[in-house]
């Protein structure tokens, strides 16, 4: 992996804030693609320690600059952990903006991938995921960096 990509993949701060800064003066927008309760994929359930077929909150978004998607993200949270979090009302607001305002936020290890599991039409060089904890709340956040972002920032293909 190039040093330029490593700075994006290994960063532990808010991806939303990094995208806004890198894309300036372009307009940042979260495009809500899907939000519902459903059954997580096997790998997601395992990462969260959920029994198979347990319902979870699922959210998929595109993080866009000037309406062009740079990143697609999928978040999965156990329904039992949502107690009062009201994340279903985020709409087209960034989950990251909410997460990084939590004073006791803990981020687990970052797993890197070159396979866009769950993002069937995603074309891009890298993806990552990590588990966030805030009190008893847990959410698995998976992000796939798209070719458009690489092209716009002049990043190498790998």
N, C-alpha and C positions, 0 to 999 in steps of 0.2 A: 504494500500500500504506500502511495506517495505521502510525503510529509504534509502536503496541502490537504489531502483527504483525511489524514490522521487527525488534523486539527478539528475537523467537523465530527468525525466518528467518535473520538475519545473525549470530546468536551462533555463536562458534567453540569454545565450551566443550562440555561433555558435556550432550547433550539429556536423558539419563537423570537427571542431577543436577538439571537445571532443572525437569523434570517432577515429581520427588519434592518439591522445594521449593515449587513452585506448587500442588501438589495436597495438601499437608499439611493436615489430619492423615489424609487418605485413604491407603489402602494401595496401594503401587506394585507392579505385577507385569508380567513379560514373559510373554506367551502365545505359545508357538511354534506357528506356523501351518504351516510347511513348511521342511524342510531336506534337501537332496540335492545330488548332482552333476547337472549338466545343461548345456544350451546357453543362454548368456545371450541376451537380446534384442540386436538389431543395435546400438542406441544404447549399450547397456552394454558390448558388445564393443569398440566404437569408443572409448568413454571410457577403457577399460583398455588399449587398444592390442593387443587380442587378435585373432588371425586368426578368420575366421568358422568356426563349427562346432567351436571349441575348447571342451572341457569346462571347467566352473568349479564352484566351491562356491556354492550358492544358498541363501539363508536368508531367510525371511519371518516377521515377528513383529508382534504388536500390543502396544503399550505402553499398559498399562491402569492406571487409578486406580479402586479399588473395583470391579474387574472390568469397568469400562466403558472400551473402547478410546478413547484420545485421539490416538494416532499409529499408523500402520502403517508398517513399514520393510522394505526389501528390501536385502540385502547380497549382493555378488557379488565373489568373489575367484578369480583364476586358480589352478588346482590346483597348478601348478608353484611358486607363491609360498607355499603352505601349509607347506612343510618344517618339520615338528615343531611347528606352532602349536596343534594339537589343538582347533581351533575347533568341530569336530564334536561335542565334548563339552560345549559351552556349555549345551545344553538350554534351560531357561527363565531363564538368566542373561543379562544385558545385554552385547551386544558392545561397546557404548560404555564400560561399566565396565572391560572388559579393555583396550580401545584407549587410553583416557586414563591408564592406569597405565604405558604405555610411555614411557620417558624421551626417546626420539628420534622421537616421533610428529610427522609433518608432515601438515598438512591442506591440500589444494588449494583452489582457488576454489570458492565455493558457487554452484551454478546454481539459479535459482529457476524454478518452473513453476506453472501453474494447471491443468495436465493430468495426471491421475493415471495415467500410463503404467505398466502392469503391475499396477495396483491396480484391477481392474475394478469392484468394488463400493464403492470408497472414495468417500465424499462429504465434501468439505471444500474450503476456500478456497485453500490453498497447499501446495506441495510444494517440496522442495529435495534436492540431492544434491551430494556432494563425494567426492573421492578421498583416501583416507588412505594414508600410507606409513609403514612401520616397518621399517627396514633394507631387505631385499629383498622384504618382504611388502607387497602392495597390496590394498586392498579399496574397492570403490565402495559407499558407503552412501547410500541413497535413503530419504527420510522424507516421509510425507504426513500433514499435520495435519488431523484430522477435525472435523466440525461439533460433535461432542459436547464437544471441548476448547474450541472457540470459545464454545459456549453456557455451559459451566461457568465459564469465566474472564471471560465478558462481553466477548469480543473482537468487533469488527465483522466482518461477513461478508467484507469485503475491506479 
